[in-house]
Amino acid sequence: MILVPIDVDRGTVDPVSLQALTFARSLGEEVQAMVPGDASVASVVAEYGAAIVHVAEHPGLADYAPQAIARAIVDKLAELSPHAIIAGGTARGNEVMAHVAAFLDAPLVTDCITIELGDPTQVTRARWAGNLLEESTVSASILLGTVLPHATAAEPSPAAGTVLPFTPSLDDADLVVRIVDRGGAAAAGVTLAEAKTVVSGGRGMGGPDAFSLLDDLAALLGGSVGCSRVVTSEGWRPHAEQVGQTGTKVAPDLYIACGISGATQHLAGCKNSKTIVAINTDGQAPMMLAADFAVVGDLHAFLPLLVEQVRASSG
C-alpha cells in the first residue's frame, strides 16, 4: 500500500497532490490518502484513486501546520504499514515530508520522476533545476518521496474513497509553526499554478507600471500574470507571482515571457509549458532559445499591439 498526503488550502486540493495520487497508482499498489482536517475534499481525492481517505481531525489542523501534519502522518504508520509515502513536490509537500523523515530518521528523495519499489528501491529524480536526472538506490524500510510537479499529468481513476477520521496525538511543539491568520485581499481569478495561460514579465519590462499591459493581456486570455525573481526582488510584483525554482512551477498551455532573459532557475519553473512564446530584444537570450516562438523586438512597442489585436479578436 502507498500513502499519499494531500495538501488542502482553504477547502481546495492542490493540483500537485492529484498528480501525486496519479503517480502513486502507477506503482501497482493500493493507494490511500491522508487529508489534514478537511473531510469535504474526500470525494475529489477518491476521484483520483484513493481507496481510503484518512482524515486527521484536530483544531490545530484548521490551516497549514507542517510539523503537525507530519505528526499525523506518522501516527498512522503503525496501523497502515505502507511501503511508501509519496507527496506532491511543492514547497509545502517537501516541508511536510522533511518533518516525516526527521521523525522516522529515514532518507527523503524529492522531485522524483520514476520510482521502482523494491529491496532496494530505484528512483530517478530531477536535480539542478531539472538540468540533471539523478538515478539513485534507496535502502530503507519505507520509501519517503515527493513527485516532481507537472512531470505526471493528473488522471482521474475513481476509487471507493472510504472516509476514516482519526485524531492525531499533537503537542504544543507540533503547532509552533502554523498559519493562524491571513491578511490582505483575497486573490481573484485563476491562480498561477492552475492557469492555462501565463503572461510573465522580467527586468525588460522596465518597471512596475509596464505590468499593466501584462494584466490586460492576461485578463483577455483568461490567464494569470507571472514574473521573474528579479522583478520580485525589485518590489515590482509580489512573490506569489514569481515563476521559477524558488517560486511557482507552472505548466500552462501557453507561457508568454516578456523581457525575461531566461536564467536556469526561471526556466526550471516554466519548461513544462506546452507552448512558450518569448519577446526580447536579444534573440540569443536563453529564454528565446527555449521558446517555441520568439519575437525579437521592443516589447514596449509590441505588447500594446498584441493587446489591441487580442481585444479586437475577442470582441
Rosetta silent file (secondary structure, phi, psi, omega in degrees, C-alpha in Angstrom):
SEQUENCE: MILVPIDVDRGTVDPVSLQALTFARSLGEEVQAMVPGDASVASVVAEYGAAIVHVAEHPGLADYAPQAIARAIVDKLAELSPHAIIAGGTARGNEVMAHVAAFLDAPLVTDCITIELGDPTQVTRARWAGNLLEESTVSASILLGTVLPHATAAEPSPAAGTVLPFTPSLDDADLVVRIVDRGGAAAAGVTLAEAKTVVSGGRGMGGPDAFSLLDDLAALLGGSVGCSRVVTSEGWRPHAEQVGQTGTKVAPDLYIACGISGATQHLAGCKNSKTIVAINTDGQAPMMLAADFAVVGDLHAFLPLLVEQVRASSG
SCORE:     score description
SCORE:     0.000 S_00000001
   1 L     0.000  145.903  178.484    0.000    0.000    0.000 S_00000001
   2 E  -120.002  132.647  179.556    1.112    3.562   -0.729 S_00000001
   3 E  -103.964  130.868  179.939    0.035    6.542    1.392 S_00000001
   4 E  -118.195  111.565  173.206   -0.307    9.957   -0.273 S_00000001
   5 E   -69.736  135.037 -177.764   -0.543   13.060    1.968 S_00000001
   6 L  -105.923  130.109  177.155   -2.928   15.591    0.419 S_00000001
   7 L   -90.247  118.974 -179.485   -2.269   19.325    0.599 S_00000001
   8 E  -118.658  128.032  179.448   -5.522   21.211    1.193 S_00000001
   9 E  -123.436  108.020  179.339   -5.652   25.000    1.260 S_00000001
  10 L    50.860   48.908  174.580   -8.927   26.567    2.410 S_00000001
  11 L    84.437    4.855 -179.200  -11.023   23.716    1.045 S_00000001
  12 E  -119.761  130.230  178.081   -9.121   23.288   -2.238 S_00000001
  13 E   -77.899  131.247  175.914   -6.875   20.346   -3.065 S_00000001
  14 L   -63.075  128.167 -179.890   -3.504   21.348   -4.507 S_00000001
  15 H   -55.548  -29.246  179.869   -3.407   20.039   -8.115 S_00000001
  16 H   -68.031  -28.030  174.828    0.097   18.656   -7.484 S_00000001
  17 H   -65.632  -35.374  176.960   -1.415   16.345   -4.850 S_00000001
  18 H   -69.102  -33.961  173.857   -3.667   14.930   -7.572 S_00000001
  19 H   -64.362  -39.531  179.109   -0.555   14.397   -9.691 S_00000001
  20 H   -64.723  -39.198  176.219    0.998   12.537   -6.752 S_00000001
  21 H   -61.538  -43.875  178.678   -2.086   10.294   -6.499 S_00000001
  22 H   -62.833  -43.694  178.399   -1.823    9.506  -10.213 S_00000001
  23 H   -61.130  -45.642 -178.369    1.895    8.785   -9.866 S_00000001
  24 H   -61.730  -37.075  178.392    1.307    6.526   -6.857 S_00000001
  25 H   -61.628  -32.314 -177.171   -1.299    4.494   -8.779 S_00000001
  26 L   -68.876  -11.709 -178.116    1.296    3.739  -11.457 S_00000001
  27 L   -86.011   -1.143  169.742    3.369    1.819   -8.890 S_00000001
  28 L    82.799   14.703  178.038    0.850   -1.019   -8.888 S_00000001
  29 L  -122.645  163.722  176.541   -0.268   -0.973   -5.245 S_00000001
  30 L   -61.007  141.659 -179.596   -3.388    0.203   -3.456 S_00000001
  31 E  -112.553  127.279  171.902   -3.351    3.936   -2.837 S_00000001
  32 E  -119.807  161.494 -175.717   -4.672    5.528    0.328 S_00000001
  33 E  -129.992  154.847  174.125   -4.607    9.218    1.236 S_00000001
  34 E  -123.044  122.794 -178.557   -4.238   11.345    4.350 S_00000001
  35 E  -113.695  126.735  178.005   -6.098   14.665    4.496 S_00000001
  36 E   -83.405  108.097  165.604   -5.407   17.158    7.303 S_00000001
  37 L    76.631    0.626 -173.754   -8.588   18.496    8.829 S_00000001
  38 L  -139.078   91.497 -178.934  -10.961   18.770    5.861 S_00000001
  39 H   -70.304  -14.048 -176.020  -13.212   15.812    5.035 S_00000001
  40 H   -65.419  -19.140 -178.030  -15.074   17.870    2.419 S_00000001
  41 H   -93.863    4.102 -175.960  -12.390   17.113   -0.186 S_00000001
  42 H   -57.970  -37.182 -178.570  -12.643   13.334    0.211 S_00000001
  43 H   -66.167  -36.068  177.555  -14.731   12.953   -2.960 S_00000001
  44 H   -66.558  -43.975 -179.270  -12.074   14.783   -5.017 S_00000001
  45 H   -63.818  -40.411  178.089   -9.334   12.603   -3.559 S_00000001
  46 H   -64.775  -35.504 -179.509  -11.343    9.458   -4.284 S_00000001
  47 H   -59.982  -24.394 -179.109  -11.878   10.580   -7.893 S_00000001
  48 L  -107.104   21.200  165.346   -8.104   10.307   -8.366 S_00000001
  49 L   109.778    6.000 -179.608   -7.697    6.847   -6.959 S_00000001
  50 L   -81.731  116.411  178.783   -7.689    6.868   -3.156 S_00000001
  51 L   -69.978  -37.295  178.473   -9.338    3.701   -1.865 S_00000001
  52 E  -133.426  136.981  177.532   -9.367    5.066    1.693 S_00000001
  53 E  -114.875  109.446  178.071   -9.147    8.696    2.808 S_00000001
  54 E   -86.987  121.179 -177.013   -7.821    9.112    6.353 S_00000001
  55 E  -107.639  115.413  179.225   -8.946   12.479    7.738 S_00000001
  56 E   -82.913  112.383 -177.083   -6.874   13.903   10.596 S_00000001
  57 L  -102.645  116.932  179.521   -9.275   15.840   12.821 S_00000001
  58 L  -165.608  138.759 -179.904   -7.711   18.376   15.189 S_00000001
  59 H   -56.487  -30.943 -179.322   -8.266   22.117   15.810 S_00000001
  60 H   -71.804   -8.753 -179.675   -4.582   22.740   15.085 S_00000001
  61 H  -103.718   18.494  179.077   -5.029   21.444   11.549 S_00000001
  62 L   -66.358  -25.493  175.568   -7.570   24.070   10.520 S_00000001
  63 L  -141.614 -177.453 -172.823   -4.804   25.638    8.393 S_00000001
  64 L   -63.818  124.594  177.558   -1.302   24.732    7.283 S_00000001
  65 L  -144.500   92.330 -166.985    0.902   23.443   10.128 S_00000001
  66 H   -58.500  -45.584 -178.205    3.768   21.400    8.643 S_00000001
  67 H   -69.871  -36.447  178.966    5.083   19.589   11.712 S_00000001
  68 H   -65.706  -40.063  177.121    1.578   18.818   12.954 S_00000001
  69 H   -63.631  -42.297  178.313    0.616   17.359    9.567 S_00000001
  70 H   -61.959  -40.765  179.120    3.788   15.259    9.598 S_00000001
  71 H   -62.974  -38.944  178.035    2.963   14.029   13.095 S_00000001
  72 H   -63.467  -39.248  177.387   -0.494   12.998   11.917 S_00000001
  73 H   -62.553  -48.408 -177.903    1.063   11.012    9.070 S_00000001
  74 H   -62.995  -33.562  178.766    3.486    9.255   11.412 S_00000001
  75 H   -57.763  -30.689 -175.361    0.611    8.453   13.801 S_00000001
  76 L   -90.156   -7.885 -170.857   -0.977    6.236   11.134 S_00000001
  77 H   -66.388  -41.397 -178.966    2.131    4.303   10.098 S_00000001
  78 H   -61.627  -36.689  179.608    1.972    1.513   12.676 S_00000001
  79 H   -74.459  -40.527 -171.220   -1.623    0.808   11.673 S_00000001
  80 H   -92.096  -33.591 -177.281   -1.180    1.101    7.905 S_00000001
  81 L    48.476   56.333  179.520    2.393   -0.151    7.308 S_00000001
  82 L   -71.868  153.398  174.215    2.686    1.458    3.840 S_00000001
  83 L   -77.274  -24.732 -177.873    5.578    0.567    1.545 S_00000001
  84 E  -154.244  151.554  169.469    5.913    4.227    0.598 S_00000001
  85 E  -120.179  119.703 -173.671    4.691    7.719    1.449 S_00000001
  86 E  -127.929  122.276 -178.860    4.606    9.913   -1.639 S_00000001
  87 E  -118.764  167.241  173.736    3.587   13.579   -1.657 S_00000001
  88 E   -69.149  140.017 -174.833    3.476   16.350   -4.225 S_00000001
  89 L   -85.248   46.603  174.170    6.844   18.068   -4.574 S_00000001
  90 L   -86.171  175.817  177.263    5.675   21.599   -3.774 S_00000001
  91 H   -58.843  -42.020  179.721    7.275   23.794   -1.122 S_00000001
  92 H   -70.180  -43.113  179.612    4.614   22.647    1.343 S_00000001
  93 H   -62.407  -42.796  178.881    4.798   18.998    0.314 S_00000001
  94 H   -66.346  -36.612 -179.592    8.577   18.917    0.639 S_00000001
  95 H   -66.642  -45.769  179.264    8.428   20.663    4.018 S_00000001
  96 H   -61.736  -45.080 -177.982    5.908   18.221    5.469 S_00000001
  97 H   -68.164  -28.885  174.900    7.842   15.222    4.164 S_00000001
  98 H   -64.531  -38.360  176.107   11.096   16.605    5.600 S_00000001
  99 H   -65.895  -42.202  177.876    9.425   16.568    9.031 S_00000001
 100 H   -58.970  -45.592  179.929    8.227   12.990    8.435 S_00000001
 101 H   -60.762  -39.639  179.080   11.778   11.964    7.504 S_00000001
 102 H   -66.027  -42.458  178.290   13.125   13.603   10.667 S_00000001
 103 H   -61.064  -39.709 -175.094   10.574   11.823   12.857 S_00000001
 104 H   -91.940   -6.200 -175.010   11.425    8.451   11.284 S_00000001
 105 L    52.174   49.892 -175.826   15.173    9.101   10.913 S_00000001
 106 L  -127.865  156.532  178.682   14.773    7.971    7.305 S_00000001
 107 L   -72.619  152.365  176.629   16.016    9.302    3.942 S_00000001
 108 E  -124.349  128.847  175.419   13.800   11.508    1.780 S_00000001
 109 E  -110.286  123.352 -175.867   14.039   11.630   -2.027 S_00000001
 110 E  -106.250  161.990  175.342   12.476   14.720   -3.593 S_00000001
 111 E    53.953   47.249 -179.243   11.370   15.668   -7.120 S_00000001
 112 E   -76.708  143.662  174.953   11.062   12.055   -8.286 S_00000001
 113 E  -107.780  -38.493  174.145   10.197   11.271  -11.899 S_00000001
 114 E  -136.321  149.362  174.831   10.215    7.476  -11.624 S_00000001
 115 E  -138.934  130.614  173.703   10.172    5.072   -8.671 S_00000001
 116 E  -119.089  100.545 -178.146   10.638    1.284   -8.792 S_00000001
 117 L   -65.961  138.156  179.648    9.749   -0.088   -5.373 S_00000001
 118 L   177.914 -164.003  179.679   11.894   -2.995   -4.266 S_00000001
 119 L  -130.077   86.828    7.773   14.731   -4.009   -1.996 S_00000001
 120 L   -87.044  175.310  177.655   16.427   -1.672   -2.655 S_00000001
 121 E   -91.703  141.006  177.692   14.209    0.892   -4.400 S_00000001
 122 E  -106.747  131.629  178.918   15.392    2.608   -7.583 S_00000001
 123 E  -131.392  149.809  169.140   14.460    6.236   -8.197 S_00000001
 124 E  -119.528  128.466 -178.120   15.092    8.836  -10.876 S_00000001
 125 E  -138.594  156.669 -178.565   14.782   12.421   -9.761 S_00000001
 126 E   -82.347  135.500  176.484   15.379   15.904  -11.111 S_00000001
 127 E  -131.281  164.976  176.453   18.380   17.849   -9.840 S_00000001
 128 H    50.315   54.986  176.896   19.950   21.221  -10.599 S_00000001
 129 H    59.108   30.680  176.709   16.660   22.835  -11.610 S_00000001
 130 H    85.078    2.022  179.744   15.806   19.882  -13.835 S_00000001
 131 L   -82.648  -10.005 -179.453   19.003   20.082  -15.884 S_00000001
 132 E  -136.729  134.768  173.549   20.256   16.791  -14.453 S_00000001
 133 E  -104.604  124.709 -177.533   18.482   13.483  -13.859 S_00000001
 134 E  -106.080  128.127  173.946   19.893   11.507  -10.960 S_00000001
 135 E   -99.818  124.049 -174.852   19.437    7.735  -10.640 S_00000001
 136 E  -129.643  154.387  172.555   19.626    6.638   -7.020 S_00000001
 137 E  -109.108  127.790 -176.602   19.305    3.479   -4.962 S_00000001
 138 E  -117.357  119.914  177.475   17.356    3.886   -1.725 S_00000001
 139 L  -109.219  106.832 -178.847   17.659    1.353    1.088 S_00000001
 140 L  -159.758  153.830 -179.858   15.010    1.993    3.723 S_00000001
 141 L   -69.009  -24.517  176.491   12.161    0.144    5.398 S_00000001
 142 L  -142.170  133.107  179.528    9.739    2.723    3.985 S_00000001
 143 E   -83.602  126.990  174.432   10.269    4.965    0.968 S_00000001
 144 E  -111.281  120.436 -176.571    9.671    8.655    1.614 S_00000001
 145 E  -150.044  161.371  170.559    9.434   10.676   -1.590 S_00000001
 146 E  -125.936  153.379 -175.159    7.914   13.629   -3.389 S_00000001
 147 E   -99.595  134.695  177.780    6.924   13.832   -7.045 S_00000001
 148 L   -58.131  123.721 -179.958    8.309   16.484   -9.387 S_00000001
 149 L   -57.454  134.455  174.819    5.442   18.923  -10.070 S_00000001
 150 L    71.702    4.680  174.932    3.914   18.611  -13.544 S_00000001
 151 L   -78.561  -21.512  178.080    6.071   15.624  -14.513 S_00000001
 152 L  -125.099  126.951  177.577    2.938   13.465  -14.206 S_00000001
 153 L   -76.601  136.165  178.140   -0.443   14.582  -15.519 S_00000001
 154 L   -71.486  121.199 -178.628   -3.298   14.157  -13.027 S_00000001
 155 L  -123.285  123.822  178.929   -5.632   11.492  -14.399 S_00000001
 156 L   -62.694  146.525  173.752   -8.941   10.539  -12.705 S_00000001
 157 L  -158.747   82.763 -170.581   -9.467    6.921  -11.697 S_00000001
 158 L   -53.108  134.429  177.512  -12.432    6.750   -9.324 S_00000001
 159 L  -129.384 -179.796 -174.040  -11.986    4.605   -6.229 S_00000001
 160 L   -60.064  -44.949  179.844  -14.046    3.874   -3.125 S_00000001
 161 L    64.248   34.748  177.966  -12.782    6.836   -1.126 S_00000001
 162 E   -59.795  127.244 -176.244  -13.942    5.399    2.181 S_00000001
 163 E   -92.950  123.792  178.386  -13.549    8.154    4.789 S_00000001
 164 E  -124.819   99.906  178.649  -11.886    7.169    8.062 S_00000001
 165 E   -74.807  149.904  173.912  -11.483   10.050   10.540 S_00000001
 166 E  -150.130  160.553  179.799   -8.883    9.897   13.297 S_00000001
 167 L  -111.237  110.516 -179.635   -7.492   12.225   15.945 S_00000001
 168 L   -72.006  154.805  178.351   -3.696   12.592   15.826 S_00000001
 169 L   -90.493   98.743 -178.354   -1.676   12.992   19.008 S_00000001
 170 L  -111.176  143.505  172.770   -0.305   16.526   18.737 S_00000001
 171 L  -116.335  178.739 -175.490    1.506   18.553   21.382 S_00000001
 172 H   -59.733  -35.181 -178.941    2.298   22.255   21.596 S_00000001
 173 H   -62.931  -32.326 -179.988    5.677   21.798   19.895 S_00000001
 174 H   -69.160  -19.362 -174.693    3.972   20.411   16.809 S_00000001
 175 H  -111.369   14.844  178.911    1.969   23.617   16.439 S_00000001
 176 L   -63.210  -40.694  178.187    4.710   26.194   16.952 S_00000001
 177 L  -106.264  112.778  178.760    4.803   26.831   13.195 S_00000001
 178 L  -163.770  158.858  175.268    1.335   27.215   11.704 S_00000001
 179 L   -83.259  123.213 -179.239   -0.840   29.717    9.881 S_00000001
 180 L  -108.849  -19.655  179.775   -3.052   31.486   12.399 S_00000001
 181 L  -161.423  157.776  177.201   -4.414   34.283   10.219 S_00000001
 182 L  -130.780  130.375 -179.668   -4.330   35.587    6.665 S_00000001
 183 L  -113.313  172.667  178.659   -4.344   39.249    5.748 S_00000001
 184 L    89.467  170.423 -178.380   -4.747   41.195    2.531 S_00000001
 185 L   -72.802  147.480  176.746   -7.318   40.980   -0.197 S_00000001
 186 L   -67.774  142.538 -179.692   -8.473   37.594   -1.402 S_00000001
 187 L   -67.118  139.431  179.497   -6.961   36.523   -4.685 S_00000001
 188 L  -110.395  150.586  176.335   -9.241   36.976   -7.667 S_00000001
 189 L    78.381 -169.337 -176.720   -9.391   34.918  -10.821 S_00000001
 190 L   -74.348  144.958  179.953   -7.445   31.805  -11.698 S_00000001
 191 L   -78.288  160.392 -178.168   -4.327   31.013   -9.658 S_00000001
 192 L   -59.790  -44.192 -176.934   -0.867   30.988  -11.207 S_00000001
 193 L   -67.596  -27.023 -176.252   -0.382   27.240  -10.727 S_00000001
 194 L   -98.134  -10.922 -172.982   -3.739   26.395  -12.332 S_00000001
 195 L   -63.942  138.184  174.750   -3.743   28.925  -15.175 S_00000001
 196 L   -81.506  -19.987  175.287   -3.886   27.603  -18.730 S_00000001
 197 E  -131.976  129.891  177.170   -2.217   30.817  -19.895 S_00000001
 198 E  -125.106  127.698  177.469    0.547   32.633  -18.013 S_00000001
 199 E  -111.183  112.523 -174.026    1.895   36.024  -19.097 S_00000001
 200 E  -113.952  148.347  177.411    5.203   36.746  -17.349 S_00000001
 201 E  -124.219  150.394  178.762    7.428   39.783  -17.201 S_00000001
 202 L  -123.604 -160.489 -178.692   11.077   40.237  -16.356 S_00000001
 203 H   -56.298  -31.242 -178.530   13.608   43.012  -15.923 S_00000001
 204 H   -63.808  -12.511  176.016   12.987   44.062  -19.529 S_00000001
 205 H   -66.719  -24.327  174.567    9.572   45.407  -18.521 S_00000001
 206 L    87.852  -18.022  179.862   11.490   48.403  -17.138 S_00000001
 207 L   164.639  172.888 -174.601    9.371   48.984  -14.060 S_00000001
 208 H   -66.044  -30.839 -175.937    6.095   48.182  -12.291 S_00000001
 209 H   -63.106  -34.514 -176.889    3.916   50.460  -14.416 S_00000001
 210 H   -67.168  -17.929 -178.990    4.552   48.432  -17.583 S_00000001
 211 H   -69.439  -12.228  175.801    2.975   45.365  -15.953 S_00000001
 212 H   -61.143  -30.659  176.110   -0.449   46.908  -16.588 S_00000001
 213 H   -65.845  -40.099  178.856   -0.033   45.629  -20.157 S_00000001
 214 H   -69.403  -37.121  175.324    0.514   42.115  -18.849 S_00000001
 215 H   -59.718  -44.542  179.954   -2.516   42.446  -16.563 S_00000001
 216 H   -64.188  -45.271 -177.682   -4.623   43.449  -19.581 S_00000001
 217 H   -65.751  -43.348  179.186   -3.284   40.647  -21.765 S_00000001
 218 H   -62.948  -40.244  179.145   -3.717   38.002  -19.085 S_00000001
 219 H   -63.757  -41.449  179.699   -7.298   39.150  -18.431 S_00000001
 220 H   -65.999  -32.625 -177.746   -8.146   38.956  -22.134 S_00000001
 221 H   -92.816    0.344 -179.827   -6.663   35.453  -22.369 S_00000001
 222 L    68.954   31.261 -176.619   -8.277   34.232  -19.155 S_00000001
 223 L  -117.786 -159.495 -179.051   -4.889   33.654  -17.576 S_00000001
 224 E  -127.483  159.571  177.699   -2.606   34.863  -14.799 S_00000001
 225 E   -96.696  135.232  174.796    0.378   37.172  -14.552 S_00000001
 226 E  -123.548 -178.708  178.987    3.768   35.812  -13.520 S_00000001
 227 E  -161.254  171.121  177.213    7.236   37.293  -13.219 S_00000001
 228 L   -90.812  170.674 -176.578   10.911   36.506  -12.774 S_00000001
 229 H   -62.553  -39.985 -177.056   12.808   36.586   -9.490 S_00000001
 230 H   -62.360  -29.835  179.196   14.463   39.935  -10.180 S_00000001
 231 H   -66.226  -43.050  178.343   11.025   41.526  -10.539 S_00000001
 232 H   -70.136  -35.273  178.393   10.006   40.442   -7.046 S_00000001
 233 H   -63.054  -35.112  178.251   13.419   41.481   -5.697 S_00000001
 234 L   -78.346  -10.909 -179.741   12.838   44.975   -7.092 S_00000001
 235 L    81.291   15.413 -179.799    9.395   45.047   -5.482 S_00000001
 236 L   -73.889  -36.140  179.809    7.580   45.477   -8.786 S_00000001
 237 L  -138.758  159.312 -178.856    5.314   42.463   -8.221 S_00000001
 238 L   -72.974  155.700 -179.157    4.554   40.190   -5.229 S_00000001
 239 H   -60.348  -28.408 -179.366    6.496   36.979   -4.611 S_00000001
 240 H   -59.254  -19.539 -179.159    3.274   34.990   -5.124 S_00000001
 241 H   -95.714   -1.494 -176.111    3.629   35.737   -8.851 S_00000001
 242 E   -72.129  129.145  174.494    7.217   34.532   -9.159 S_00000001
 243 E  -102.512  131.388  177.945    7.750   31.663  -11.596 S_00000001
 244 L   151.728 -173.788 -177.159   10.871   29.594  -11.079 S_00000001
 245 L   -61.613  -36.873  178.783   12.806   27.191   -8.911 S_00000001
 246 L  -101.930   10.109  176.122   12.198   29.312   -5.806 S_00000001
 247 L  -120.459 -134.616  179.331    8.743   30.418   -6.932 S_00000001
 248 E   -99.085  134.507  173.399    5.852   28.579   -8.560 S_00000001
 249 L   -91.196  126.779 -174.876    6.422   25.837  -11.113 S_00000001
 250 L  -120.359  157.895  177.338    3.822   26.147  -13.862 S_00000001
 251 L  -145.131   58.964 -177.779    2.748   24.004  -16.805 S_00000001
 252 L   -76.067  170.004  172.572    0.200   26.066  -18.769 S_00000001
 253 L   -68.621  -33.810 -178.321   -0.905   25.500  -22.337 S_00000001
 254 E  -136.688  127.197  176.579    0.651   28.876  -23.204 S_00000001
 255 E  -121.815  118.860 -179.407    3.506   30.717  -21.474 S_00000001
 256 E  -109.293  114.193 -177.260    4.341   34.216  -22.738 S_00000001
 257 E  -103.164  117.212 -175.478    7.692   35.515  -21.452 S_00000001
 258 E  -112.813  113.719  177.953    8.144   39.274  -21.843 S_00000001
 259 L    66.453   30.842  179.115   11.580   40.769  -21.251 S_00000001
 260 L  -109.472  123.202 -177.385   12.829   37.665  -19.421 S_00000001
 261 L   -70.367  -35.055  176.766   16.405   36.619  -20.177 S_00000001
 262 L   100.006   52.519  173.780   15.814   33.051  -19.029 S_00000001
 263 L   -61.886  154.552 -178.271   18.034   32.179  -16.077 S_00000001
 264 H   -51.929  -41.114 -177.469   18.254   28.485  -15.306 S_00000001
 265 H   -65.997  -35.511  178.779   16.087   28.925  -12.221 S_00000001
 266 H   -72.078  -42.881  179.445   13.312   30.610  -14.208 S_00000001
 267 H   -60.447  -33.281  178.399   13.404   28.003  -16.978 S_00000001
 268 H   -62.320  -27.685 -177.568   13.022   25.307  -14.316 S_00000001
 269 H   -86.962  -15.421 -175.261    9.697   26.862  -13.371 S_00000001
 270 H  -127.690    0.728 -171.778    8.173   27.103  -16.851 S_00000001
 271 L   -68.262  -15.939  177.827    9.824   24.446  -19.006 S_00000001
 272 L   -86.812    5.032  175.852    6.825   22.109  -18.736 S_00000001
 273 L   -63.603  142.175 -178.835    4.633   24.658  -20.556 S_00000001
 274 L   -68.537  -40.657  177.561    3.106   23.190  -23.706 S_00000001
 275 E  -136.109  130.835  178.571    3.926   26.285  -25.796 S_00000001
 276 E  -116.314  127.535  173.820    6.383   29.064  -24.902 S_00000001
 277 E  -115.212  127.166 -178.849    6.379   32.452  -26.629 S_00000001
 278 E  -119.677  140.049  178.547    9.249   34.800  -25.772 S_00000001
 279 E  -124.154  119.641 -176.219    9.576   38.528  -26.514 S_00000001
 280 E  -161.944  151.850  176.338   13.013   40.084  -26.131 S_00000001
 281 L   -75.957  -20.226 -179.932   15.434   42.405  -27.917 S_00000001
 282 L   -98.436  104.432 -178.221   18.166   39.753  -27.533 S_00000001
 283 L   -67.830  -13.686 -179.351   17.452   36.917  -29.942 S_00000001
 284 L  -104.213    8.758  177.199   20.133   34.755  -28.288 S_00000001
 285 L   -63.425  145.831 -178.797   18.829   35.040  -24.740 S_00000001
 286 H   -53.356  -36.744  179.080   18.274   31.611  -23.117 S_00000001
 287 H   -64.242  -38.554  179.934   14.531   32.269  -22.872 S_00000001
 288 H   -68.050  -38.493 -179.439   14.371   32.950  -26.609 S_00000001
 289 H   -71.535  -26.479  179.488   16.312   29.781  -27.411 S_00000001
 290 H   -85.365  -12.664 -173.932   13.990   27.725  -25.207 S_00000001
 291 L   -78.479  153.095  172.034   10.841   29.193  -26.766 S_00000001
 292 L   -77.660  -33.780  177.143    8.665   27.596  -29.408 S_00000001
 293 E  -135.147  132.183 -178.476    8.075   31.052  -30.894 S_00000001
 294 E  -123.195  133.914  176.139   10.376   34.049  -30.424 S_00000001
 295 E  -112.016  110.449  179.071    9.645   37.703  -31.149 S_00000001
 296 E   -89.921  111.991 -178.179   12.841   39.749  -31.454 S_00000001
 297 L   167.901 -178.818 -178.984   11.939   43.352  -30.753 S_00000001
 298 L   -79.920  112.965 -177.302   10.927   46.030  -28.282 S_00000001
 299 H   -63.709  -27.654 -179.051    8.208   44.603  -26.056 S_00000001
 300 H   -69.486  -24.423  174.366    7.022   48.125  -25.180 S_00000001
 301 H   -89.699  -33.518 -174.437    6.112   48.618  -28.843 S_00000001
 302 H   -79.559  -42.026 -173.804    4.910   45.058  -29.443 S_00000001
 303 H   -62.090  -42.987  178.026    2.727   44.414  -26.385 S_00000001
 304 H   -59.647  -35.910  177.824    0.246   47.280  -26.942 S_00000001
 305 H   -68.153  -40.034  179.159   -0.304   45.986  -30.487 S_00000001
 306 H   -64.403  -45.669  178.628   -0.757   42.446  -29.202 S_00000001
 307 H   -59.667  -41.950  179.898   -3.261   43.563  -26.545 S_00000001
 308 H   -63.027  -42.957 -179.316   -5.161   45.535  -29.183 S_00000001
 309 H   -68.471  -40.066  178.465   -5.315   42.565  -31.566 S_00000001
 310 H   -65.955  -42.498  178.414   -6.425   40.130  -28.851 S_00000001
 311 H   -61.326  -41.429 -179.602   -9.092   42.564  -27.662 S_00000001
 312 H   -66.312  -40.551 -177.881  -10.366   43.002  -31.219 S_00000001
 313 H   -73.174  -25.806  179.729  -10.498   39.269  -31.890 S_00000001
 314 H   -92.206   -8.861 -178.194  -12.313   38.550  -28.626 S_00000001
 315 L   -92.750    0.000    0.000  -14.795   41.390  -29.014 S_00000001
